């Protein structure tokens, strides 16, 4: 596995605000199809007709043959007037590598907020 598929669903709220939700990381488009069908048919917030699916490939760094979770970090400027001022790392198999790369990114790219997340592969966040 050299890449994972990152699934997002975006919906327009009643106030005409577009909200995007990270659903999870998956190994195949077949897994994503099952999750999307389940979310859409559940009569929840993703069953509305104004929701769209976005899938993004994410690089995996490290030996990933039988890995169950990966680590990814994000950095952002909260009060930035520049849209899209977010740094997203690849997915790391080893937490120690993710932390090491996070420390390098912090030194090279000052941001107001950083976070390291653990993602279980194939787990739906909703």
N, C-alpha and C positions, 0 to 999 in steps of 0.2 A: 504494500500500500504506500504509494508515494504522495497521494493526495486524499483528502476527505471532501465531502460535499457539505457545505454549510447551508442550512435551510432557514429562510426568513419568510414571514408572511406579513404583508402590510395591508392595513385597512384604513378607510376614511371614517373618522369618528362622526357622531351627530353634529359636532361643532365644526365640521369640515377641516379637521386637523388630521394629517396622515401620520399614523403611528406604525412603526415597524417592530416586529417581535422576532427575536432569535429563537428558533424552535429547537435546533440541535445540530449535531454533526453526524453524518451517516456515510457508509462505505459505498452505497450504490443508489442509483436512481430508482430502483425497485423498492428499496426501503423507504425512500422519500415518498413515492406514490402511495404506499400503504398508510404512512403517517398523515399525509395531506388528505386522503379520502376519509380517514377517521376524524380528523379535526373539522373538516367541512360538514360531515354528516352528524356531528354531535350537538347541533343546535346551539353552540356556544358563540363566542365573539368572532370566530373565523368562518362561521357559516353564512355570513352576510354576503350579498352579491358584490359588494365594493371591496373585497379582499383580493390581493394578488400574491402569487408565490414568486420568490426570488431564490435562485440557487447559485452559490459561488464556490468555486474550487479553492481549497486551502492546502498549501504545501505541508507535508509532514516531514519533520527533521528527526532522524534517528531510526534505529531498527524497529520496524513496526509490524512484524509478522503476526504476533498474537497479543497485541496491546489492547487493553480495555478502555483506557482513558488517555487523554493528552492534555497538555498545558499550553495556555496561550495568554499573552499579555496585551494590554491596551493602554494607551496614553492619550489624554485629551486635555485641551484647554477649555475650561468650562465657560468662561465669559468671552471667548473669542468671537469677533465679528466675522471671521473668515469661516465659511461653511466647510464642513468636512475636515476639520483640523483634528483628526484622530489617527493615531498610529496603531496598527494591528499587526501582530507578529504572526509568523507561521505557527503551526502546531508542533509542539515538542513532545517527544516520547518520554524523555527524562525530565523530571521536575528540576533537578540541579542545573541542567542545561538551560532551561527556561529562565531560571532565576539569574544565572550568569548573563544571559543575553538581555534580560530586563535591566540589569545594572548597567550594561554598556549603553543601552538605549536611553536610559535616564541621563547619563553623562553627555551623550551626543544630542539629545532632543529634549530640552527643558519643557516640561508639561506641568500643569497644576495638579493633575490627578492621574495616578497609575493604578492598575489593578492586574493581578495574576489570577486567572480562572482555570479551574479543572473541569474538563468536559468529558463525560462518559459517552463513548462512541455508541450511537444507536439509541440513545435515551432522548425521548421527547420531553422538552421542558414545559409542556402544557398538557 
